[in-house]
Amino acid sequence: MKISKITLHNFRIYKGANSIVFNTSYKGNINIIAGKNGYGKTTLLTSLVWCFYGKMIGEVEDKYRLDIKNAGGYDNLLLSYFNTNTRDDFESLSEKEKKGKTDCEFYVEVELTDLVIPAIPCKSISIKRSFNYKTQKETVDLLIDGDENELTKQVGYDVFINDFILPREIAKFFFFDAEKIVSLAEARSKAELRNLSKAYSEVLGIKKYEDLKKNLESLLSNLRRRGISKDEELKLDKLVKSVEEIEELINFNQDQQDETDKKLRDLRAKNDALQEKLIREGNQISLEELKELKSRHNWLETKLNLTKAELKRLMEFVPLAIAGNSLANFYEQLQLEKELKNTSTNPLVLKRELEQFSKRFLDKLDVLQLSENQEEQLRKQLKEALNDRQKASSTPIIQNILLDYSDEQFNKFETLYNYLKTTFKDEFNRVVQEEKDYRTLLKNTTKKIKAGEARKDNPLAKQLRLEKELVSKEIQKLQYKGNKLKENFGVLKQQQNSLKMQLSEVEKKSQIIAQDLKKHKVAITLLEKINLVIKRIKEEKRYSLQKAISVGLKKLMHKQDFVIDVKVIIDTDVMDIELLDGSGASINKENLSKGEQQLYATALLNALVEESKVNFPVFIDSPLQKFDKFHAENIIKEFYPTVSDQVVLFPLLEKELSEKEFALLQDNLNSTFLILNDKAGSRFKKITKNKELFESFRKYEDVYQY
């Protein structure tokens, strides 16, 4: 799929009709639209996103959601999209003149070619979204091969665009700002890792299964609740309300944690900068030694935190390990109950079999030709014998089954019990020793860094030290606040789990009404299958994503031995990506340079686009901004030619794209455009000969300068 033409009419800085026509038949896949800051490169990107998604633009990326919020709502945002000069001209007219005015709207139109839509074979699709300032109405038109299509009308144009052209959940990976995409590489907090996981699910198409899973869980809950009594219904409503309140507190707590983490990162960066200045003043160690010490300090800190987390996990098993004999008795009781269940006859089954035997036996008494008295005595003796057999069968189970664990619960406990009896002690002692070692090494490294601080008699050093102390105190306060938030988060999660358990118990007590039994059974079967599908897809795609990121990094980075492997970790709703060095240790992404972070984000982006299997043009704002000449060359040769059949770059010439870098693009270059600007607004200028882009840029720069 390619874009053959884009038209902006009265959209922000673009007054009147302004069009860009791409040559979709030419073999080159790279197009350049260049212009100075403020000329409308980002506006063009925004116009495309608005054309495709309209009022759903806020769901594409946080940037657009904030734009809507800052504008005071979507309607106000639309008003800000209207070209200021055109709006002022319209407002200056009299009411009579306004009624006859026709050019009082803005619109964006995109024409697509080379489409493959199985449901609707076609050569081209035209999408036009417009807003009429006079009527304050937004409209969207969609033409297939120049005509309206009844099928797309019935489905709805917005639904058709989302389902058959580009889902809005993954649009941010095709319309992106290269500078802001670094946020993918900087994901550290739980919220950021959840967003990464969400993007991963959306790209792989897992989201539809997860949505279906939520719907089925909701359906099951509703089916159970339909059979409860009035008293239970009141209790249920109260529990549901409590769960909702707890979830709101948990979300607020997570927001607070994310905000605290961000402040801590900023303060630590400031603290490190002050530390460097202090060492420069002291002249006791070189900057290279400082960097080495800081790198070791960060590595030790990461290792210590991981060890502490592992120790915290093991500490949860300590009470069970201390229990000793009590735990052994508990396990023996479980074994006894399992044996009883396996050897004892089910009382209901036994009763039914004995009743059937009694009936068959009594039916054949006529053959014996007994007297009435004898027959009555025989019936009485048989009944007593059967009752004694039933009591003998059921009594041991009633008396001895106390815990009533299922086979799954028994197997889980048996695994835990065997772990505690065998490897737990050695593993616990090892982790405790590692924690002590890392803590000691970290303390010694911190002392070495402090030893390199400035002389006490240096006035500047005194000022720097004072400021550093203030920053350190702020860091301590935020760390204390963060720990309290985490503790409170744990308490809230426990309360949430407790309430959900109570809610589940109330639902279990309800009797599902007859007409819902079949629905309930089908829903449970589907839910089990969907869980298996989601798990399988995530596992399969996890390995392909690891490989794609690893291959991408090795192609783009000039330090070939820097990142040896990539590990994707998926834990429920959180996803993290670890970069591993030659020793298998995790590389702290915070220590990567801005250029390396952008390279990593680019490799991740390329992998996600590749995994999505969506054929759509890729638009990149602010390309090559943080790269040195070696990395820029790798991006030009390895990334741009392969990421999509059509790539559109919005560079700032001579800053984000040099002439030498432009020369490297020539083999894959399709077309080039300049965005020119004067008092009337901005407009597009096609450069007939691609190689003359920089020459034309300087020529028009001189024209508008004088």
N, C-alpha and C positions, 0 to 999 in steps of 0.2 A: 504494500500500500504506500502511495506517495501523494504529496500535496502538489498540485499543478499550479494553483493560483490562490493568492490571499488578497482580499480587498478590505481596506479600512476606510470607513466614511464617517467623518466628524467624530472619530474616537480619540478623546483626550487631545494630544498635541497635533494629531493628524487632521487638518481641516480639509473638507471636501473629500472626493474619492481618491484613494491612493492604493495602487495595486503592485503586487510583486508576482511575476510569472516565472516559474521554474521550468527548465528543460528536462522533462522526465524521461525522455528517450535517450539522452546522452549517457555514456557509460560511467562518468564520474558521479560520486555520491555525495561530495562535500560542497555545500553552498555557504557563502559568507555574506552577512549583512552587517556592515561596519558603520560606526558613527561615534561622535564624541559623547561624553557624559551629558545626560539630560536631553539628548536628541530623540529618544524614543525606542531604544532597543528593548528594555524591560517592558515598556508599554505594549510593544508588539507581541511579546510572549504572553502578557496578561490578556490581550485581546483574543488570542487563540484559545486560551483556557476558558474564557467567558463564552466564546462562540460555541464551544462544544458542550459546556455544562450549565450555563446560565445561573440560576439561583442556587444550584448545587455546587458552585465554585468553592464555597467554604469547606467542602468535604474533600477537596483535592489536596490542599496543603494548609498548614497553620497560617502561612503568610496571608492567604486570602481570607481565612476566617477572622484574622485580626483586622484586616482591611474593612470587613463588614462591621465588626465591633466598633472600630474607631470612627467609622462614618455614621454610626448611629442606626444601623440597619441596612438591609440589602437595597431597599428603595432609595435611600440616600446615596449609597454607593453608585447606583445607576446614574443618578444626577451628576455625580463627580466625573463619570466617564464621558459625558457630553462635552464636546469642544467648547472652551470658554468663549472664544470670539463669536462662534455661531450662536451660542445661547444669548450672549449680550445683544447681538444684532436682532434676535427674535424678540427679546424682552423690550427693546427700544421701540418696537412697532406699536401702533394703536390696536385696539381690540378688533377693529374691522379688518385691518391689514393682517393680523395674526390668523384670522379665519381663512384667508386666502393663501397663506404661506404654506408651501408644500415641503420645503427643505428644513424640517424641524425635527429630524431624527438622526440617530447614529446607528450604524450597523457594522458587523464584521461578517464577511463571507469567505468560506473556504471550499475549494474544489478538490476532490480526491479522485485519483486514478489508480490503475493496476490493483483493483480490489478483488478479493476472493471471499465472497459471501455465499455459501452453499444455498441458503434459502432464497436468495435473490441474485441471480446472475446479472451482472451489469458491467459497464465500462467506466462509468463515473458517477459520483454522488456530489451534490452541491448542498452545503449547509449554510444558511443565512440566519443570523440572530440579530434582531433590531429592537430599538427602543424609541417610541414616539414621545418626544418631550411635550407635545401639545395634549395628547390623550393620556400620557403617563402609563402606557401599556407596552409590555414586552411581547414580542412574537418570534416564533422560529419557523422557518420554512425548510423543507428537505425535498430535493428533487433527485430522482434516479434517472440517469440518461436524459435529463432535461424535462422530465414529466413527474407529476405527483403519483404516488403509489398508495393504493387503498390499504394494502397490508401494513405499511409503515404508519399510516394514519390511524388505523385501529390499534396497533400496538402502542402508539405514542412516540413522537419524534425523539424526546429525551431518553426514553427507555431503549429505543432502537440504537441511538448513538452509544449509550452505555453498554449495551449487550453485544453489538455487532461491530463497532468501530474501535472504541478504546474505553475500558472500564475506568471510571473516575478514581477507583481505589489505587490504581497503579499509574495514573496519569503523571504524577510527580516524577516518575522515573524517566519520562519522555520529554517533559518540559521542565528543565531544572537549571538552577543557578549554580555554577561550578564552585563558587565560593561557599554557598550555604549548604551544599551537599556534603561538606566536610562534617556536618553534624552527625552523619551516619557513622563516621569514624570515631567521633567523640562520645558516643552513647556509653554512659556509665551507670546512671541512676536506674532504679527499677522501672520508672515510668518510661525512660528513653529505651531501655531494653525491651519493654513491652511493645513500644511503638515499632521497634525493629522486627519483633516477632509478628506483629500485625501486618506489617508491610510484606514480610516473608510469606505469610498465609495468603494474602491477597494476590501476590504475584504467582504463586503456585496454584491458585484456584481452590485452596482449602477452605477459604472463608465461607463459601456456599454450604459446605458440609457442616462447618461449625455453627452456622446460622440455623441449619436444619436440626442439628443436635439440640440447640437451645429451644427451638420450637417444640420438639418432641418431649423434652424434659418439662416444659410448661404444660403441654397437653396431658402428660401423665399426672402431674400435680393436680390439674383441674379435674381429671377423671376421679382421682381419689377423694377430692374434696366434695364431690357431688353427693357422696353417700354418707356424709357425717350428720350427726344430730345438731340441734339448735345450740346446745351448750358447747359442744365441741367446735361449732362454727365460730362462736364468739371468742373462744380460746385461740382458734386458728388465726382469726383476723388480728388479734392482739400480737401474736407471735410474728405474723407477716410484717406488721407495722414496726415491731422491734428490730427485725432483721434489716428492714430498709433504713432505719435510723442508724444502726451500727455500720451499714455499708457506706452511708454518707460520711460518718466520722472517719472510717478507714480511708476513703478517698481524700478527705481533707488532710488527714495525717500524711498520706503519700505526697500530696502537693507540698506540705510543709517540709517534708524530708528532701524533696527535690530542690526546693528553694534554698534550704540550708546547705545541701551539697554544692549547689552552684556558688553560693557565697564563700564556702570553704575553699573551693577551687581557685576563686579569684584572690582570696587572701593568701593562700599558699604560694601562688604565683608571685604576688607582691613580696611575700616573705623571702622567697628565693632570690628575687631581684635585689633586695636589700642586703642579703647575705653575700651576693657577688660583689656589691659595692664595698662592703666591709672588708672583704678579703683583698680587693684591689688596693684599698687604703693601707692595709697591713703589710702587703707585699711579702707575706710569709709563704704562700704557696702559689703556684701558677694557675692560670685559668684551666689548663688542660687537667691538672691534678684535681682542681675543684670539680670539674665536670665528671671526672672518674669517680670521685668520692660521692657526688650527688647521685650518679647513676647506680652506684653500689648501695647507697642509702635507700633509694627508691625500690631497688630489687629486694633488699632485705626486708623493707617495710611490707612489700607485697607478699613475700614468703611468710612473714610473721602473721599477717592478717589471714592468709590461707590456712596456716597451722592453727591459729586461734579458732577459726571457723570449724576446722576438723575436730579440734579438742572440744568445742562446744557441742558438736554432734555426738561425740563419744560420751560426753558427760550425761547425756540423756539416758544412757544405758547403765550408768553407775548404780542408781538405786536398785535396779534389777540384779546386778552383779552382787551387791551387798546383801540382798535378800537371801542368797545361798540356799539353805535347806527349805525355806518356805517356797522358793521358786521350784525346787526339785519336787516338793509335795504337790504343787500346783500342776506340774507336768505329769506326774504319776496319775493324778485324778483325771486329767484329760485323756491319758492313755487308757485308763480303766473304762471311761465313758465310751471311748471309741470302740473298745473291744465288746462292751455290752451291746452297743448299737449294731455291731457286725454279727454278734452271735445270737442275740435275743430276737424272738419273733415279734413282728409288729402286732400289737393287741387287736387292732381293727381287722387286720387280715386274718389273724387266728380265729377271731370270733365268727367271721363270715364263713371260714372253712368248716368250723365245728358245727355251725348251724346247718350248713349244707349236708354234712355227714349225718347229723341227727335226723334230718328230714328223709334222706335216702334209707336210713336204717329202719325208721318207724314205718315207712311206706311198705316195707317187706315183712312186717310182723304177721300178716294174715297167713303166710306160708307155714308158720309155727303152730297155728291153731291153738292159741293160748286162751285161757279163760279171761273174763273181764278183770278179775282181781289180779291175776298174774300179769296181764298186759299193763295194768295201771302201776303195779310195783316196778315193772321193768322201765316204764317211762320215767318214773320218779328217780330211780337209781341212775339212769342215763343222764338226766338233767343235772343231778348233783355232781356226777363225775366230770361233766363238761364245764361246770362252774368252777370246780377245783382246778381244772387244767388252765382255765383262763387266768385265775388268780395267781397261780404259780408262775405263769409266763410274764405277767405285768408287774408283779411286786418288785423284783430286783431293779427294774428300770426306774420306777417311781422313787425308790429309796436311794439309789446310787447316782442318778444323773442330777448334778447340781449346776454345772456350767453350760451344758448343751451347746458346745461349739460346733459349727459346721466343719466339713472337711477342709475347706479353704482356710478358715480361721485356725484350725489345728495345724495345718501345714506351715502357715506363717509363723505361728508361735514355736513350732518345732525347729524351724530354721534359726529363729532368734535364740532359742535355748542352746542349740548346738554351737552357735557363734560365741555366745557368752562362756560356754564351757571350754572352748578350744582357743581361738585366736584373739579374743577380745583383750585379754590381759597384756599380751605381748604388743599388740597394736596400740593400746592405751599408753603403755610405758614409753614406746618409741615416740609417739606424738608429744608427750609431756617433755621428753628430753630435747626434741627438735625445737619446741617452743622456747625452752630455756636457752638453747644455743643461739637461735636467731635473735632473741631479745638481747643477749650479751653482745653479739656482733653489731647489732644496730646501735646499742649504747656506745660502744667503742668508736664506731664510724661517726656518730654525732659529735663525740668529743673531739675527734680529729678535725672536723669541719669548724667547730667552735674555736679550736686552737689556732686556726688560721685567721681569726678576726683581727680587726685593726688595733693599733696601739691606743691605750686609754687616754693618752695626752693629746690625741688628735681631735680638734674641735668638730670637724666634719664627721669623724667616726663616732663621737659622742652623740651627735644628732641622729646619725643613722641607727646607732644602737638603741637610742630612746624610741625611735619610730618602730624599730623591729620588735622591741618589747611590747609596745602597744598592739602591734599586729598579732604577736604571739598570744597575747591575752584574749584578743578577739577570736582567734582560732580556737583557744581553749573553751571559751564560752559557747561557740558554735558547736564544738565537738560534744560538749556536755548537753546542749540542747538536742543535738542529733541523737545521742544515746538515749535521752529521755523519750524522744519521739519513737525510737525503735522499740523501747520497752513498752510504751503505751500501745504501739502497733501490735505487739505480741499479745497484750491483754485483750485488745479489741478483737483480734483474730480468734482468740480462745472463746470470747463471748459469742462471736458470730457462729463458730462451730457448734457451741452448746445450744444456741437458739435453733440452728438448722437441724440439729439432732432431735430437739423437742418437736420441731415442726414435722420432721419425718415420722416420729412416733405417733403423733396425732393423726397424720395421714394414713399410717399403717393400720390404725384401729378402725378406720372407716371401712364399711362394706361397699365394694364397688357394685353399683346397680347392674342388673342383668344385661340390659341392652348395651352397657359400656364394657363388658368383660372381653368381648372380641377385640374392640379398639385397644384396650389396655394391653392385651397379649401381643397384638401386631406392633404397637408402639414400642414395647420393650424389645422385641426381636429386631426392629429397625434400629433402635438406639445402640444395641450391642454391635450390629454390623457397621454402623456409621463410625463408632469408636475405633473399631478395627481398621476401617478404611483410612481414617485420619492418621492413626498411628503409623500405618504402613507407608502412606504417601510421605509423611514427614521424615521417616527414617530413610526411605529411598532417595528423596530429594536432598537430604542433609549431606549425603556423600557426594552427590553431583555438584552441589553448591560449594563444598569444600574444595573440590578439584578445580572448579571454574575460577574461584578466587585465587587459589594458589598459582594456577597457570597464568592468570592475568597479572598478578604481582611480579612473577618472574619475567614476563615480557616487558613490563613497564619500568621496573626498578633496575638501576645500573649496578646496585650492590647485590649481586646474585646470591651471595651466601648469607644475606641478612635475614630474610624470612625463608625458612626451609619447609615449613608445613603450616597448614591452616586447620583449625579445629572448630567446628560449629557445635555449640551446646544448646540443646532445646530442653527446657524444663517447664512443663505446663504452658503458661502464657508468657514466659520470658525466654528470649533468645540472645545469646552472646556469641561473639566470634573471637577466638584466641589466635594470635600469631605466634608461631613457635620458632625459636632459633635452632642452631645446630645441635645444642645439648638437650633440646626438647623442652626448654624452659619457656614460659610465657613472656612475650615482649609487652612491656607496659606501653600502651598506645598513647598515653599522655606524654611520654618522652620522645615521640616521633616529632620531627619538624613539621611545619605547616605544609610544606611541599609533599613530604612523605604521607601525611594524613590525607591529603587530597588524592595522592596516587592510590592509597588503600581504598578510599571512598569510590574512586573511579573504577577500580577493579571489582569492588563489591557491586557497584551500579551495573557494570557490564555483565556480571554474573547473573544478577537479578533479571535484567532485560532478556538475557539469553534463556534463562529458565522459564520466563513467562510465555515464550513461544508466540508473542504478539508481534506482528509485522507492522510497525508504525514508525514514521519519521521521528528522529531524536533532535530536540532543540537545546542548545547549550549556550547559556549566557555567561559572560566573563570567563572564557576558556584560557588555559595555560597561565593563569595569574600567578600561582605560587611555585611554578616549576623552574628549575634551572635548565640550561640549554640541552643537557643530556636527557633529562626526563621529558622535556617538551618534544624532543625528537622522537622518543619512544611513543609518546601519546599520538603524535602525528602519523607515525608509521604503523603502529600496532592497534590503536584504539579507534580512531575516527574512520578508517576505511572498512572496519568490520562490524561496528556496533549496530549499524542499520543500513538499509538500502538508500536512505536519504538522511543526511545529517546537515543541520543548519546551525552555523556558529554566529554568535553576536560578539565579536571582539572589539576591544579598544585598540586601534592600530598604533603601532610603535611602542605599546606598553604591554598589552596582552597577546599581541601577535607582531613579531618583527618581520622585516623583509626576508631574512634568511629562513625563518620558520615558514613564511608564506611560500617560498620557493620549494620547500619540501612537500607542500600540499598540491603542487601543480599536477602531478600524475592522476590525482583523484578529484581534481577540482571540476565542478560542474558550472556554477555561475557565481558572479559577485555583484553586490549592490552597495551603494553608499546611502546613508540617511543624511539628507541635507536639511538645514534649518535656517529660516529667516523670520522676519516679523509676522508673516502670515501663518507660520507653523512649520511642521516637518513634512518631508516628502521623500519618496524613494527614487534613486537614480541608478539604472542598470549600467554596469561597466561592460561595454561591448567586448573589449579584449581583456580577459581576466588578469593577464600579467601586468596591466597598467593600473591596477587598483591603487597602489601607493602613490603613483604619479598623479592620478586623478584626485586622490585624497588631499595631497599638498596643493594642487591647483585650486580646488574649491575652497580649501582653508584660506588661501591667500585672497580669493575673491571676496569672501565674507568678512575677512579681517579688515579689509580697506573699504 
